[in-house]
């Protein structure tokens, strides 16, 4: 069930990112009539915040999840020194 929920969230995130990427090309930034009745309107800043904001947040969270997943893949071996050579035991 956790896998289904995670897959759904990733699909939703990809959708929000795609929507954020397409939004500036869908509306005419110079003509307020094209975005006046959209969510966040009648101002351009509000429309872009409402339509692109969730995509930007989703991209940041997805990037963070990928970085956290792959940053801990190679645990540091206690028998290898900082120089990359095997540590010698004394005694």
Secondary structure in CASP SS format (residue, H / E / C, confidence):
PFRMAT SS
TARGET T0000
AUTHOR 0000-0000-0000
METHOD secondary structure of the structure
MODEL  1
X C 1.00
X H 1.00
X H 1.00
X H 1.00
X H 1.00
X H 1.00
X H 1.00
X H 1.00
X H 1.00
X H 1.00
X H 1.00
X H 1.00
X H 1.00
X H 1.00
X H 1.00
X H 1.00
X H 1.00
X H 1.00
X H 1.00
X H 1.00
X H 1.00
X H 1.00
X H 1.00
X H 1.00
X H 1.00
X H 1.00
X C 1.00
X C 1.00
X C 1.00
X C 1.00
X C 1.00
X H 1.00
X H 1.00
X H 1.00
X C 1.00
X C 1.00
X C 1.00
X C 1.00
X C 1.00
X C 1.00
X C 1.00
X C 1.00
X C 1.00
X H 1.00
X H 1.00
X H 1.00
X H 1.00
X H 1.00
X H 1.00
X H 1.00
X H 1.00
X H 1.00
X H 1.00
X H 1.00
X H 1.00
X H 1.00
X H 1.00
X H 1.00
X H 1.00
X H 1.00
X H 1.00
X H 1.00
X H 1.00
X H 1.00
X H 1.00
X H 1.00
X H 1.00
X H 1.00
X H 1.00
X H 1.00
X H 1.00
X C 1.00
X C 1.00
X C 1.00
X C 1.00
X C 1.00
X C 1.00
X C 1.00
X C 1.00
X E 1.00
X C 1.00
X C 1.00
X C 1.00
X C 1.00
X C 1.00
X E 1.00
X C 1.00
X C 1.00
X C 1.00
X C 1.00
X C 1.00
END
